[in-house]
Amino acid sequence: MTSLQAWNEIVNRLKGNRIELPTVPKVKKDPVWFSATTNGETIFINKAIEHKPSSKLTVERRLKYSTFEKVYPLYLRRENGEQVSSEVTAITVNQVYYFSLIRHFINNS
C-alpha cells in the first residue's frame, strides 16, 4: 500500500467520527489514549474523553499528509524490527499518533 492509499484509508475511516485509540509503544510502557477526527484533509488529535489514561495534550495536534508520507515508510521499517526513533523524531513530535492510526486502521483493515 502506498503512503497516499494508507492516508486516504485513515481519513475515510475517521470522516464523520471521533474515534479514541491507544498509542502502540514498542517498549514496556503503558499506552495512552487519544481521540482523532478529520475534516477530510487534516487529522485532528485531542485528549481521550472515554478512555484512561488519556494523553496529556494541552493543545490540539494537526496531522497532515505531507508529514504522513515521510512517517509511513518509517512505520513499516519499525514493524520489521528496525530502530527508527531518531529518524522519525527529526520529522515530527507526533509520531505516536501517526503510528497508532496506521496500526489500527491499516494493519487491521
Phi and psi restraints in degrees (range 20) as a CNS / XPLOR table:
assign (resid 1 and name C) (resid 2 and name N)
       (resid 2 and name CA) (resid 2 and name C) 1.0 -78.3 20.0 2
assign (resid 2 and name N) (resid 2 and name CA)
       (resid 2 and name C) (resid 3 and name N) 1.0 165.7 20.0 2
assign (resid 2 and name C) (resid 3 and name N)
       (resid 3 and name CA) (resid 3 and name C) 1.0 -58.9 20.0 2
assign (resid 3 and name N) (resid 3 and name CA)
       (resid 3 and name C) (resid 4 and name N) 1.0 -42.6 20.0 2
assign (resid 3 and name C) (resid 4 and name N)
       (resid 4 and name CA) (resid 4 and name C) 1.0 -65.7 20.0 2
assign (resid 4 and name N) (resid 4 and name CA)
       (resid 4 and name C) (resid 5 and name N) 1.0 -41.4 20.0 2
assign (resid 4 and name C) (resid 5 and name N)
       (resid 5 and name CA) (resid 5 and name C) 1.0 -62.7 20.0 2
assign (resid 5 and name N) (resid 5 and name CA)
       (resid 5 and name C) (resid 6 and name N) 1.0 -42.7 20.0 2
assign (resid 5 and name C) (resid 6 and name N)
       (resid 6 and name CA) (resid 6 and name C) 1.0 -63.8 20.0 2
assign (resid 6 and name N) (resid 6 and name CA)
       (resid 6 and name C) (resid 7 and name N) 1.0 -46.1 20.0 2
assign (resid 6 and name C) (resid 7 and name N)
       (resid 7 and name CA) (resid 7 and name C) 1.0 -58.6 20.0 2
assign (resid 7 and name N) (resid 7 and name CA)
       (resid 7 and name C) (resid 8 and name N) 1.0 -48.1 20.0 2
assign (resid 7 and name C) (resid 8 and name N)
       (resid 8 and name CA) (resid 8 and name C) 1.0 -62.6 20.0 2
assign (resid 8 and name N) (resid 8 and name CA)
       (resid 8 and name C) (resid 9 and name N) 1.0 -36.9 20.0 2
assign (resid 8 and name C) (resid 9 and name N)
       (resid 9 and name CA) (resid 9 and name C) 1.0 -62.9 20.0 2
assign (resid 9 and name N) (resid 9 and name CA)
       (resid 9 and name C) (resid 10 and name N) 1.0 -44.8 20.0 2
assign (resid 9 and name C) (resid 10 and name N)
       (resid 10 and name CA) (resid 10 and name C) 1.0 -63.4 20.0 2
assign (resid 10 and name N) (resid 10 and name CA)
       (resid 10 and name C) (resid 11 and name N) 1.0 -48.8 20.0 2
assign (resid 10 and name C) (resid 11 and name N)
       (resid 11 and name CA) (resid 11 and name C) 1.0 -60.3 20.0 2
assign (resid 11 and name N) (resid 11 and name CA)
       (resid 11 and name C) (resid 12 and name N) 1.0 -43.0 20.0 2
assign (resid 11 and name C) (resid 12 and name N)
       (resid 12 and name CA) (resid 12 and name C) 1.0 -63.9 20.0 2
assign (resid 12 and name N) (resid 12 and name CA)
       (resid 12 and name C) (resid 13 and name N) 1.0 -37.1 20.0 2
assign (resid 12 and name C) (resid 13 and name N)
       (resid 13 and name CA) (resid 13 and name C) 1.0 -71.1 20.0 2
assign (resid 13 and name N) (resid 13 and name CA)
       (resid 13 and name C) (resid 14 and name N) 1.0 -30.0 20.0 2
assign (resid 13 and name C) (resid 14 and name N)
       (resid 14 and name CA) (resid 14 and name C) 1.0 -86.7 20.0 2
assign (resid 14 and name N) (resid 14 and name CA)
       (resid 14 and name C) (resid 15 and name N) 1.0 -23.2 20.0 2
assign (resid 14 and name C) (resid 15 and name N)
       (resid 15 and name CA) (resid 15 and name C) 1.0 -54.7 20.0 2
assign (resid 15 and name N) (resid 15 and name CA)
       (resid 15 and name C) (resid 16 and name N) 1.0 123.9 20.0 2
assign (resid 15 and name C) (resid 16 and name N)
       (resid 16 and name CA) (resid 16 and name C) 1.0 79.2 20.0 2
assign (resid 16 and name N) (resid 16 and name CA)
       (resid 16 and name C) (resid 17 and name N) 1.0 5.1 20.0 2
assign (resid 16 and name C) (resid 17 and name N)
       (resid 17 and name CA) (resid 17 and name C) 1.0 -128.7 20.0 2
assign (resid 17 and name N) (resid 17 and name CA)
       (resid 17 and name C) (resid 18 and name N) 1.0 154.1 20.0 2
assign (resid 17 and name C) (resid 18 and name N)
       (resid 18 and name CA) (resid 18 and name C) 1.0 -118.9 20.0 2
assign (resid 18 and name N) (resid 18 and name CA)
       (resid 18 and name C) (resid 19 and name N) 1.0 110.1 20.0 2
assign (resid 18 and name C) (resid 19 and name N)
       (resid 19 and name CA) (resid 19 and name C) 1.0 -115.0 20.0 2
assign (resid 19 and name N) (resid 19 and name CA)
       (resid 19 and name C) (resid 20 and name N) 1.0 136.8 20.0 2
assign (resid 19 and name C) (resid 20 and name N)
       (resid 20 and name CA) (resid 20 and name C) 1.0 -100.1 20.0 2
assign (resid 20 and name N) (resid 20 and name CA)
       (resid 20 and name C) (resid 21 and name N) 1.0 134.4 20.0 2
assign (resid 20 and name C) (resid 21 and name N)
       (resid 21 and name CA) (resid 21 and name C) 1.0 -135.6 20.0 2
assign (resid 21 and name N) (resid 21 and name CA)
       (resid 21 and name C) (resid 22 and name N) 1.0 151.7 20.0 2
assign (resid 21 and name C) (resid 22 and name N)
       (resid 22 and name CA) (resid 22 and name C) 1.0 -89.2 20.0 2
assign (resid 22 and name N) (resid 22 and name CA)
       (resid 22 and name C) (resid 23 and name N) 1.0 153.5 20.0 2
assign (resid 22 and name C) (resid 23 and name N)
       (resid 23 and name CA) (resid 23 and name C) 1.0 -70.1 20.0 2
assign (resid 23 and name N) (resid 23 and name CA)
       (resid 23 and name C) (resid 24 and name N) 1.0 168.1 20.0 2
assign (resid 23 and name C) (resid 24 and name N)
       (resid 24 and name CA) (resid 24 and name C) 1.0 -127.6 20.0 2
assign (resid 24 and name N) (resid 24 and name CA)
       (resid 24 and name C) (resid 25 and name N) 1.0 71.2 20.0 2
assign (resid 24 and name C) (resid 25 and name N)
       (resid 25 and name CA) (resid 25 and name C) 1.0 -66.1 20.0 2
assign (resid 25 and name N) (resid 25 and name CA)
       (resid 25 and name C) (resid 26 and name N) 1.0 146.6 20.0 2
assign (resid 25 and name C) (resid 26 and name N)
       (resid 26 and name CA) (resid 26 and name C) 1.0 -90.5 20.0 2
assign (resid 26 and name N) (resid 26 and name CA)
       (resid 26 and name C) (resid 27 and name N) 1.0 -21.3 20.0 2
assign (resid 26 and name C) (resid 27 and name N)
       (resid 27 and name CA) (resid 27 and name C) 1.0 -94.5 20.0 2
assign (resid 27 and name N) (resid 27 and name CA)
       (resid 27 and name C) (resid 28 and name N) 1.0 171.2 20.0 2
assign (resid 27 and name C) (resid 28 and name N)
       (resid 28 and name CA) (resid 28 and name C) 1.0 -75.0 20.0 2
assign (resid 28 and name N) (resid 28 and name CA)
       (resid 28 and name C) (resid 29 and name N) 1.0 78.3 20.0 2
assign (resid 28 and name C) (resid 29 and name N)
       (resid 29 and name CA) (resid 29 and name C) 1.0 -138.0 20.0 2
assign (resid 29 and name N) (resid 29 and name CA)
       (resid 29 and name C) (resid 30 and name N) 1.0 140.5 20.0 2
assign (resid 29 and name C) (resid 30 and name N)
       (resid 30 and name CA) (resid 30 and name C) 1.0 -72.1 20.0 2
assign (resid 30 and name N) (resid 30 and name CA)
       (resid 30 and name C) (resid 31 and name N) 1.0 137.9 20.0 2
assign (resid 30 and name C) (resid 31 and name N)
       (resid 31 and name CA) (resid 31 and name C) 1.0 -68.0 20.0 2
assign (resid 31 and name N) (resid 31 and name CA)
       (resid 31 and name C) (resid 32 and name N) 1.0 154.4 20.0 2
assign (resid 31 and name C) (resid 32 and name N)
       (resid 32 and name CA) (resid 32 and name C) 1.0 -117.7 20.0 2
assign (resid 32 and name N) (resid 32 and name CA)
       (resid 32 and name C) (resid 33 and name N) 1.0 155.4 20.0 2
assign (resid 32 and name C) (resid 33 and name N)
       (resid 33 and name CA) (resid 33 and name C) 1.0 -98.6 20.0 2
assign (resid 33 and name N) (resid 33 and name CA)
       (resid 33 and name C) (resid 34 and name N) 1.0 149.3 20.0 2
assign (resid 33 and name C) (resid 34 and name N)
       (resid 34 and name CA) (resid 34 and name C) 1.0 -145.6 20.0 2
assign (resid 34 and name N) (resid 34 and name CA)
       (resid 34 and name C) (resid 35 and name N) 1.0 164.5 20.0 2
assign (resid 34 and name C) (resid 35 and name N)
       (resid 35 and name CA) (resid 35 and name C) 1.0 -110.8 20.0 2
assign (resid 35 and name N) (resid 35 and name CA)
       (resid 35 and name C) (resid 36 and name N) 1.0 149.9 20.0 2
assign (resid 35 and name C) (resid 36 and name N)
       (resid 36 and name CA) (resid 36 and name C) 1.0 -136.6 20.0 2
assign (resid 36 and name N) (resid 36 and name CA)
       (resid 36 and name C) (resid 37 and name N) 1.0 141.6 20.0 2
assign (resid 36 and name C) (resid 37 and name N)
       (resid 37 and name CA) (resid 37 and name C) 1.0 -149.7 20.0 2
assign (resid 37 and name N) (resid 37 and name CA)
       (resid 37 and name C) (resid 38 and name N) 1.0 172.5 20.0 2
assign (resid 37 and name C) (resid 38 and name N)
       (resid 38 and name CA) (resid 38 and name C) 1.0 -146.5 20.0 2
assign (resid 38 and name N) (resid 38 and name CA)
       (resid 38 and name C) (resid 39 and name N) 1.0 157.5 20.0 2
assign (resid 38 and name C) (resid 39 and name N)
       (resid 39 and name CA) (resid 39 and name C) 1.0 -103.6 20.0 2
assign (resid 39 and name N) (resid 39 and name CA)
       (resid 39 and name C) (resid 40 and name N) 1.0 9.1 20.0 2
assign (resid 39 and name C) (resid 40 and name N)
       (resid 40 and name CA) (resid 40 and name C) 1.0 98.8 20.0 2
assign (resid 40 and name N) (resid 40 and name CA)
       (resid 40 and name C) (resid 41 and name N) 1.0 -13.9 20.0 2
assign (resid 40 and name C) (resid 41 and name N)
       (resid 41 and name CA) (resid 41 and name C) 1.0 -125.6 20.0 2
assign (resid 41 and name N) (resid 41 and name CA)
       (resid 41 and name C) (resid 42 and name N) 1.0 -44.7 20.0 2
assign (resid 41 and name C) (resid 42 and name N)
       (resid 42 and name CA) (resid 42 and name C) 1.0 -114.9 20.0 2
assign (resid 42 and name N) (resid 42 and name CA)
       (resid 42 and name C) (resid 43 and name N) 1.0 145.6 20.0 2
assign (resid 42 and name C) (resid 43 and name N)
       (resid 43 and name CA) (resid 43 and name C) 1.0 -101.8 20.0 2
assign (resid 43 and name N) (resid 43 and name CA)
       (resid 43 and name C) (resid 44 and name N) 1.0 130.9 20.0 2
assign (resid 43 and name C) (resid 44 and name N)
       (resid 44 and name CA) (resid 44 and name C) 1.0 -105.4 20.0 2
assign (resid 44 and name N) (resid 44 and name CA)
       (resid 44 and name C) (resid 45 and name N) 1.0 128.5 20.0 2
assign (resid 44 and name C) (resid 45 and name N)
       (resid 45 and name CA) (resid 45 and name C) 1.0 -112.8 20.0 2
assign (resid 45 and name N) (resid 45 and name CA)
       (resid 45 and name C) (resid 46 and name N) 1.0 131.4 20.0 2
assign (resid 45 and name C) (resid 46 and name N)
       (resid 46 and name CA) (resid 46 and name C) 1.0 -140.3 20.0 2
assign (resid 46 and name N) (resid 46 and name CA)
       (resid 46 and name C) (resid 47 and name N) 1.0 177.8 20.0 2
assign (resid 46 and name C) (resid 47 and name N)
       (resid 47 and name CA) (resid 47 and name C) 1.0 -61.3 20.0 2
assign (resid 47 and name N) (resid 47 and name CA)
       (resid 47 and name C) (resid 48 and name N) 1.0 153.2 20.0 2
assign (resid 47 and name C) (resid 48 and name N)
       (resid 48 and name CA) (resid 48 and name C) 1.0 -79.6 20.0 2
assign (resid 48 and name N) (resid 48 and name CA)
       (resid 48 and name C) (resid 49 and name N) 1.0 148.8 20.0 2
assign (resid 48 and name C) (resid 49 and name N)
       (resid 49 and name CA) (resid 49 and name C) 1.0 -108.3 20.0 2
assign (resid 49 and name N) (resid 49 and name CA)
       (resid 49 and name C) (resid 50 and name N) 1.0 -41.6 20.0 2
assign (resid 49 and name C) (resid 50 and name N)
       (resid 50 and name CA) (resid 50 and name C) 1.0 -88.2 20.0 2
assign (resid 50 and name N) (resid 50 and name CA)
       (resid 50 and name C) (resid 51 and name N) 1.0 -25.2 20.0 2
assign (resid 50 and name C) (resid 51 and name N)
       (resid 51 and name CA) (resid 51 and name C) 1.0 -113.1 20.0 2
assign (resid 51 and name N) (resid 51 and name CA)
       (resid 51 and name C) (resid 52 and name N) 1.0 148.4 20.0 2
assign (resid 51 and name C) (resid 52 and name N)
       (resid 52 and name CA) (resid 52 and name C) 1.0 -127.5 20.0 2
assign (resid 52 and name N) (resid 52 and name CA)
       (resid 52 and name C) (resid 53 and name N) 1.0 149.9 20.0 2
assign (resid 52 and name C) (resid 53 and name N)
       (resid 53 and name CA) (resid 53 and name C) 1.0 -77.0 20.0 2
assign (resid 53 and name N) (resid 53 and name CA)
       (resid 53 and name C) (resid 54 and name N) 1.0 142.3 20.0 2
assign (resid 53 and name C) (resid 54 and name N)
       (resid 54 and name CA) (resid 54 and name C) 1.0 -87.4 20.0 2
assign (resid 54 and name N) (resid 54 and name CA)
       (resid 54 and name C) (resid 55 and name N) 1.0 153.5 20.0 2
assign (resid 54 and name C) (resid 55 and name N)
       (resid 55 and name CA) (resid 55 and name C) 1.0 -61.3 20.0 2
assign (resid 55 and name N) (resid 55 and name CA)
       (resid 55 and name C) (resid 56 and name N) 1.0 157.2 20.0 2
assign (resid 55 and name C) (resid 56 and name N)
       (resid 56 and name CA) (resid 56 and name C) 1.0 -99.0 20.0 2
assign (resid 56 and name N) (resid 56 and name CA)
       (resid 56 and name C) (resid 57 and name N) 1.0 36.8 20.0 2
assign (resid 56 and name C) (resid 57 and name N)
       (resid 57 and name CA) (resid 57 and name C) 1.0 -62.7 20.0 2
assign (resid 57 and name N) (resid 57 and name CA)
       (resid 57 and name C) (resid 58 and name N) 1.0 134.4 20.0 2
assign (resid 57 and name C) (resid 58 and name N)
       (resid 58 and name CA) (resid 58 and name C) 1.0 -103.7 20.0 2
assign (resid 58 and name N) (resid 58 and name CA)
       (resid 58 and name C) (resid 59 and name N) 1.0 -20.8 20.0 2
assign (resid 58 and name C) (resid 59 and name N)
       (resid 59 and name CA) (resid 59 and name C) 1.0 -134.7 20.0 2
assign (resid 59 and name N) (resid 59 and name CA)
       (resid 59 and name C) (resid 60 and name N) 1.0 151.9 20.0 2
assign (resid 59 and name C) (resid 60 and name N)
       (resid 60 and name CA) (resid 60 and name C) 1.0 -62.4 20.0 2
assign (resid 60 and name N) (resid 60 and name CA)
       (resid 60 and name C) (resid 61 and name N) 1.0 137.3 20.0 2
assign (resid 60 and name C) (resid 61 and name N)
       (resid 61 and name CA) (resid 61 and name C) 1.0 -99.1 20.0 2
assign (resid 61 and name N) (resid 61 and name CA)
       (resid 61 and name C) (resid 62 and name N) 1.0 144.9 20.0 2
assign (resid 61 and name C) (resid 62 and name N)
       (resid 62 and name CA) (resid 62 and name C) 1.0 -120.4 20.0 2
assign (resid 62 and name N) (resid 62 and name CA)
       (resid 62 and name C) (resid 63 and name N) 1.0 121.6 20.0 2
assign (resid 62 and name C) (resid 63 and name N)
       (resid 63 and name CA) (resid 63 and name C) 1.0 -103.6 20.0 2
assign (resid 63 and name N) (resid 63 and name CA)
       (resid 63 and name C) (resid 64 and name N) 1.0 133.2 20.0 2
assign (resid 63 and name C) (resid 64 and name N)
       (resid 64 and name CA) (resid 64 and name C) 1.0 -121.6 20.0 2
assign (resid 64 and name N) (resid 64 and name CA)
       (resid 64 and name C) (resid 65 and name N) 1.0 156.3 20.0 2
assign (resid 64 and name C) (resid 65 and name N)
       (resid 65 and name CA) (resid 65 and name C) 1.0 -62.4 20.0 2
assign (resid 65 and name N) (resid 65 and name CA)
       (resid 65 and name C) (resid 66 and name N) 1.0 -36.4 20.0 2
assign (resid 65 and name C) (resid 66 and name N)
       (resid 66 and name CA) (resid 66 and name C) 1.0 -57.7 20.0 2
assign (resid 66 and name N) (resid 66 and name CA)
       (resid 66 and name C) (resid 67 and name N) 1.0 -32.3 20.0 2
assign (resid 66 and name C) (resid 67 and name N)
       (resid 67 and name CA) (resid 67 and name C) 1.0 -83.7 20.0 2
assign (resid 67 and name N) (resid 67 and name CA)
       (resid 67 and name C) (resid 68 and name N) 1.0 -41.5 20.0 2
assign (resid 67 and name C) (resid 68 and name N)
       (resid 68 and name CA) (resid 68 and name C) 1.0 -54.7 20.0 2
assign (resid 68 and name N) (resid 68 and name CA)
       (resid 68 and name C) (resid 69 and name N) 1.0 -41.5 20.0 2
assign (resid 68 and name C) (resid 69 and name N)
       (resid 69 and name CA) (resid 69 and name C) 1.0 -65.2 20.0 2
assign (resid 69 and name N) (resid 69 and name CA)
       (resid 69 and name C) (resid 70 and name N) 1.0 -21.0 20.0 2
assign (resid 69 and name C) (resid 70 and name N)
       (resid 70 and name CA) (resid 70 and name C) 1.0 -87.4 20.0 2
assign (resid 70 and name N) (resid 70 and name CA)
       (resid 70 and name C) (resid 71 and name N) 1.0 -33.0 20.0 2
assign (resid 70 and name C) (resid 71 and name N)
       (resid 71 and name CA) (resid 71 and name C) 1.0 -78.3 20.0 2
assign (resid 71 and name N) (resid 71 and name CA)
       (resid 71 and name C) (resid 72 and name N) 1.0 -36.5 20.0 2
assign (resid 71 and name C) (resid 72 and name N)
       (resid 72 and name CA) (resid 72 and name C) 1.0 -56.0 20.0 2
assign (resid 72 and name N) (resid 72 and name CA)
       (resid 72 and name C) (resid 73 and name N) 1.0 -48.6 20.0 2
assign (resid 72 and name C) (resid 73 and name N)
       (resid 73 and name CA) (resid 73 and name C) 1.0 -63.0 20.0 2
assign (resid 73 and name N) (resid 73 and name CA)
       (resid 73 and name C) (resid 74 and name N) 1.0 -31.8 20.0 2
assign (resid 73 and name C) (resid 74 and name N)
       (resid 74 and name CA) (resid 74 and name C) 1.0 -69.0 20.0 2
assign (resid 74 and name N) (resid 74 and name CA)
       (resid 74 and name C) (resid 75 and name N) 1.0 -37.0 20.0 2
assign (resid 74 and name C) (resid 75 and name N)
       (resid 75 and name CA) (resid 75 and name C) 1.0 -60.1 20.0 2
assign (resid 75 and name N) (resid 75 and name CA)
       (resid 75 and name C) (resid 76 and name N) 1.0 -44.7 20.0 2
assign (resid 75 and name C) (resid 76 and name N)
       (resid 76 and name CA) (resid 76 and name C) 1.0 -62.5 20.0 2
assign (resid 76 and name N) (resid 76 and name CA)
       (resid 76 and name C) (resid 77 and name N) 1.0 -40.8 20.0 2
assign (resid 76 and name C) (resid 77 and name N)
       (resid 77 and name CA) (resid 77 and name C) 1.0 -65.0 20.0 2
assign (resid 77 and name N) (resid 77 and name CA)
       (resid 77 and name C) (resid 78 and name N) 1.0 -40.1 20.0 2
assign (resid 77 and name C) (resid 78 and name N)
       (resid 78 and name CA) (resid 78 and name C) 1.0 -59.3 20.0 2
assign (resid 78 and name N) (resid 78 and name CA)
       (resid 78 and name C) (resid 79 and name N) 1.0 -42.3 20.0 2
assign (resid 78 and name C) (resid 79 and name N)
       (resid 79 and name CA) (resid 79 and name C) 1.0 -66.7 20.0 2
assign (resid 79 and name N) (resid 79 and name CA)
       (resid 79 and name C) (resid 80 and name N) 1.0 -21.9 20.0 2
assign (resid 79 and name C) (resid 80 and name N)
       (resid 80 and name CA) (resid 80 and name C) 1.0 -90.1 20.0 2
assign (resid 80 and name N) (resid 80 and name CA)
       (resid 80 and name C) (resid 81 and name N) 1.0 9.6 20.0 2
assign (resid 80 and name C) (resid 81 and name N)
       (resid 81 and name CA) (resid 81 and name C) 1.0 94.7 20.0 2
assign (resid 81 and name N) (resid 81 and name CA)
       (resid 81 and name C) (resid 82 and name N) 1.0 1.4 20.0 2
assign (resid 81 and name C) (resid 82 and name N)
       (resid 82 and name CA) (resid 82 and name C) 1.0 -77.8 20.0 2
assign (resid 82 and name N) (resid 82 and name CA)
       (resid 82 and name C) (resid 83 and name N) 1.0 150.7 20.0 2
assign (resid 82 and name C) (resid 83 and name N)
       (resid 83 and name CA) (resid 83 and name C) 1.0 -87.5 20.0 2
assign (resid 83 and name N) (resid 83 and name CA)
       (resid 83 and name C) (resid 84 and name N) 1.0 113.8 20.0 2
assign (resid 83 and name C) (resid 84 and name N)
       (resid 84 and name CA) (resid 84 and name C) 1.0 -122.1 20.0 2
assign (resid 84 and name N) (resid 84 and name CA)
       (resid 84 and name C) (resid 85 and name N) 1.0 5.1 20.0 2
assign (resid 84 and name C) (resid 85 and name N)
       (resid 85 and name CA) (resid 85 and name C) 1.0 -58.7 20.0 2
assign (resid 85 and name N) (resid 85 and name CA)
       (resid 85 and name C) (resid 86 and name N) 1.0 -41.6 20.0 2
assign (resid 85 and name C) (resid 86 and name N)
       (resid 86 and name CA) (resid 86 and name C) 1.0 -68.5 20.0 2
assign (resid 86 and name N) (resid 86 and name CA)
       (resid 86 and name C) (resid 87 and name N) 1.0 -36.3 20.0 2
assign (resid 86 and name C) (resid 87 and name N)
       (resid 87 and name CA) (resid 87 and name C) 1.0 -66.1 20.0 2
assign (resid 87 and name N) (resid 87 and name CA)
       (resid 87 and name C) (resid 88 and name N) 1.0 -46.2 20.0 2
assign (resid 87 and name C) (resid 88 and name N)
       (resid 88 and name CA) (resid 88 and name C) 1.0 -72.7 20.0 2
assign (resid 88 and name N) (resid 88 and name CA)
       (resid 88 and name C) (resid 89 and name N) 1.0 -32.9 20.0 2
assign (resid 88 and name C) (resid 89 and name N)
       (resid 89 and name CA) (resid 89 and name C) 1.0 -65.6 20.0 2
assign (resid 89 and name N) (resid 89 and name CA)
       (resid 89 and name C) (resid 90 and name N) 1.0 -30.2 20.0 2
assign (resid 89 and name C) (resid 90 and name N)
       (resid 90 and name CA) (resid 90 and name C) 1.0 -69.8 20.0 2
assign (resid 90 and name N) (resid 90 and name CA)
       (resid 90 and name C) (resid 91 and name N) 1.0 -19.7 20.0 2
assign (resid 90 and name C) (resid 91 and name N)
       (resid 91 and name CA) (resid 91 and name C) 1.0 -93.0 20.0 2
assign (resid 91 and name N) (resid 91 and name CA)
       (resid 91 and name C) (resid 92 and name N) 1.0 -44.2 20.0 2
assign (resid 91 and name C) (resid 92 and name N)
       (resid 92 and name CA) (resid 92 and name C) 1.0 -157.2 20.0 2
assign (resid 92 and name N) (resid 92 and name CA)
       (resid 92 and name C) (resid 93 and name N) 1.0 149.8 20.0 2
assign (resid 92 and name C) (resid 93 and name N)
       (resid 93 and name CA) (resid 93 and name C) 1.0 -88.7 20.0 2
assign (resid 93 and name N) (resid 93 and name CA)
       (resid 93 and name C) (resid 94 and name N) 1.0 -3.3 20.0 2
assign (resid 93 and name C) (resid 94 and name N)
       (resid 94 and name CA) (resid 94 and name C) 1.0 -99.6 20.0 2
assign (resid 94 and name N) (resid 94 and name CA)
       (resid 94 and name C) (resid 95 and name N) 1.0 19.5 20.0 2
assign (resid 94 and name C) (resid 95 and name N)
       (resid 95 and name CA) (resid 95 and name C) 1.0 -58.3 20.0 2
assign (resid 95 and name N) (resid 95 and name CA)
       (resid 95 and name C) (resid 96 and name N) 1.0 -33.2 20.0 2
assign (resid 95 and name C) (resid 96 and name N)
       (resid 96 and name CA) (resid 96 and name C) 1.0 -62.3 20.0 2
assign (resid 96 and name N) (resid 96 and name CA)
       (resid 96 and name C) (resid 97 and name N) 1.0 -32.8 20.0 2
assign (resid 96 and name C) (resid 97 and name N)
       (resid 97 and name CA) (resid 97 and name C) 1.0 -76.0 20.0 2
assign (resid 97 and name N) (resid 97 and name CA)
       (resid 97 and name C) (resid 98 and name N) 1.0 -43.5 20.0 2
assign (resid 97 and name C) (resid 98 and name N)
       (resid 98 and name CA) (resid 98 and name C) 1.0 -59.3 20.0 2
assign (resid 98 and name N) (resid 98 and name CA)
       (resid 98 and name C) (resid 99 and name N) 1.0 -48.2 20.0 2
assign (resid 98 and name C) (resid 99 and name N)
       (resid 99 and name CA) (resid 99 and name C) 1.0 -60.8 20.0 2
assign (resid 99 and name N) (resid 99 and name CA)
       (resid 99 and name C) (resid 100 and name N) 1.0 -41.4 20.0 2
assign (resid 99 and name C) (resid 100 and name N)
       (resid 100 and name CA) (resid 100 and name C) 1.0 -66.2 20.0 2
assign (resid 100 and name N) (resid 100 and name CA)
       (resid 100 and name C) (resid 101 and name N) 1.0 -44.1 20.0 2
assign (resid 100 and name C) (resid 101 and name N)
       (resid 101 and name CA) (resid 101 and name C) 1.0 -60.1 20.0 2
assign (resid 101 and name N) (resid 101 and name CA)
       (resid 101 and name C) (resid 102 and name N) 1.0 -43.0 20.0 2
assign (resid 101 and name C) (resid 102 and name N)
       (resid 102 and name CA) (resid 102 and name C) 1.0 -63.5 20.0 2
assign (resid 102 and name N) (resid 102 and name CA)
       (resid 102 and name C) (resid 103 and name N) 1.0 -48.9 20.0 2
assign (resid 102 and name C) (resid 103 and name N)
       (resid 103 and name CA) (resid 103 and name C) 1.0 -59.0 20.0 2
assign (resid 103 and name N) (resid 103 and name CA)
       (resid 103 and name C) (resid 104 and name N) 1.0 -45.1 20.0 2
assign (resid 103 and name C) (resid 104 and name N)
       (resid 104 and name CA) (resid 104 and name C) 1.0 -81.9 20.0 2
assign (resid 104 and name N) (resid 104 and name CA)
       (resid 104 and name C) (resid 105 and name N) 1.0 -28.5 20.0 2
assign (resid 104 and name C) (resid 105 and name N)
       (resid 105 and name CA) (resid 105 and name C) 1.0 -106.5 20.0 2
assign (resid 105 and name N) (resid 105 and name CA)
       (resid 105 and name C) (resid 106 and name N) 1.0 -24.7 20.0 2
assign (resid 105 and name C) (resid 106 and name N)
       (resid 106 and name CA) (resid 106 and name C) 1.0 -99.0 20.0 2
assign (resid 106 and name N) (resid 106 and name CA)
       (resid 106 and name C) (resid 107 and name N) 1.0 -49.8 20.0 2
assign (resid 106 and name C) (resid 107 and name N)
       (resid 107 and name CA) (resid 107 and name C) 1.0 -66.7 20.0 2
assign (resid 107 and name N) (resid 107 and name CA)
       (resid 107 and name C) (resid 108 and name N) 1.0 -23.5 20.0 2
assign (resid 107 and name C) (resid 108 and name N)
       (resid 108 and name CA) (resid 108 and name C) 1.0 -116.6 20.0 2
assign (resid 108 and name N) (resid 108 and name CA)
       (resid 108 and name C) (resid 109 and name N) 1.0 23.4 20.0 2
